[in-house]
Amino acid sequence: MIEIRLSEWRGLLGALLALAQIACVSGAIGKGEFLKFRFDGLKSVSEDTNAPVLSQVLEFDESISFRRNLADKLAVKAVDALAEIEDGEAHPRPNLLRPLINDLFMSESFGKIDVEKGVIESFTLAVHIDGERAGMWSRHLRRFFEGMYSDATVTSRDNLHWRLESESKLKHVIFKHKNGWCIIVGGVKAEKGLCSILEQIKETRDCGASGWCQLFVDMSSAPSCLKIPDYLEDTRIRLTMENRNGAVRSKIVLDYPAPIEVELEKWNIPENLVRDPLVGFTAVRGFRQCLARTDAIRDIGLTNPPSQAFFWSQGVNPFMLSYAFPTEDASGYLSHIAERFRESPTEMMKNLGIGEFDWNPETRVLRWLGLPIIVPRLEVPGDANSKYIGGGLFPPLESTNPAPAELFKQVKGRSDLVYYDWEITQARLPQAHFLNFVYGLLNASRKHTAMQQGSQTMSKNTPENNAPEKRSGSDTKPDKRESVENKSALSTTKEARAASAPTSGPLFQAYSDWLKKTTPLLENTVTEVTIESPCRMELKRKSDIGLTSFELAILGNLLSDRNRNIPGPTAIPQPGIRNEGPGDGE
């Protein structure tokens, strides 16, 4: 049975969608092929009026600046990944790759990676480039690889067809321009890759592959250098993106080698707790068995954890996130959790080294005190017979306006539905940024606590601690180590905040400018994950640019110089239409 960890799936699926925005061959993936992709290019995508917001965004000056800065960063990363440079040798110049990466963003492209017995045999990239630009590609790539490998020998048929050989990990690199395509193949079996890519380009065009982006990954053929999580072993992943009926339509299909281990109980939505004005609503189920295996649940001693969870955001401030978990004996359940936290804090809380728990048995509220701005809480809403454990990060907005019934209809009665998420992306983005910041703060505090504990352990074994105790007197000097440790303890929160603060490199700044210009255009985004068969899971999304608010925030982390969190806009737009599903308007 395949174990599904839904929190990890959300990150995985978001990462795949983010990858598809940058570079993402139709038909089934072949034996030994780890990855294949086809991408129409951003020039073609921007001319497609079936997704007007995406088309408009791609034409922004901020989008052009963002692409250029991203090309700069990727060029440096490519050099770092491929370089086999000894100390003192000249480093190949990343500026040789920058214009090529810009072309790759804008032009039609195909690519694949072939793996045999865990070793990459060849990688192949084909980019549709005209004759003049093809000459530049040939010159730049030849100079780049010659500078990369000092033992390289190049044989050339003409300016647009050459072969490089070396004792490097690539062994062979072939460049060829044919029928308007620049083809670059590298690896031990480069000739094989060169022949197959020309055939696949023709087959893909002849069959009229749908969508502007397709990506296929076969985890059973993954190279041994990649650490594949257990829940993805031997899984096949297929992603497609297309513009249709005014929106970007994204689809991810995951085919597992064994039936998916998921328990789908009837939906139990806390309709009386969810109140307007809503800017986001999430429902997820089927994770009980996975949750029961986690260390945190075992520490608490829960033998029957919840199988469903619901989250909703109100458009008042970035802190208004509420949640609820259905359970039969909510009062007894929460009392058990509170007592365990009070008696012996979990290992997670010890490692975080920030905040403390406060339990009020009369009001049935458990609070986590000591965090900046927010006070996360668990409570039993309503009377003591409530069937839900609720809570939030901030005191809830007093509202009697119920959520639209149309929203709940998207979930209720869906026997195959595992995950549903609707949001007004522009309004939920500040919350995504804030939660990203809090996560960074807690992570930094955890690392700081670990360093302190390690420092204290080492100090106990120092010669000073093992020496005889000094007598009191005027010649006794204060222990400097004690003052340093006190100072360190007092500055924990300050240092954690500094560690989670944003950074402002050129790429990060370009991303921030792009996001600021793009955000007001982002409205409804709907994501659904369904179990289509015992071994198949599908994600479908309808959106303006293909990404949710949380994925946009995570993208900022990845692009930041120090991989930290970024601040979000403070303005909260008015909620828009919210009863659409991914299939509406098809």
Secondary structure, 3 states (H helix, E strand, C coil): CEECCHHHHHHHHHHHHHHHHHCCCCCCCCCCEEEEEEECCHHHHHCCCCCHHHHHHHCCHHHHHHHHHHHHHHHHHHHHHHCCCCCCCCCCCHHHCHHHHHHHHHCCEEEEEEEECCEEEEEEEEEECCHHHHHHHHHHHHHHHHHHCCCCEEEEEECCEEEEECCCCCCEEEEEEECCEEEEEEECCHHHHHHHHHHHHHHHHHHCCCCCEEEEEEHHHCCCCCCCCHHHCCCEEEEEEEEECCEEEEEEEEECCCCEECCCCCCCCCCCCCECCEEEEEEEECCHHHHHCCHHHHHHCCCCCCCEEEEEEECCCCCCEEEEEECCCHHHHHHHHHHHHHHCCCHHHHHHCCCEEEEECCCCEEEEECCCCCCCEEECCCCCCCCEEEEECCCCCCCCCECCHHHHHCCCCCCCEEEEEEEEHHHHHHHHHHHHHHHHHHHHHHHHHHHHHHHHHHHCCCHHHHCCCCCCCCCCCCCHHHHHHHHHHHCHHHHHHHHCCCCCCHHHHHHHHHHHHHHHHCCEEEEEEEEEECCEEEEEEEECCCCCHHHHHHHHHHHCCCCCCCCCCCCCCCCCCCCCCCCCCC
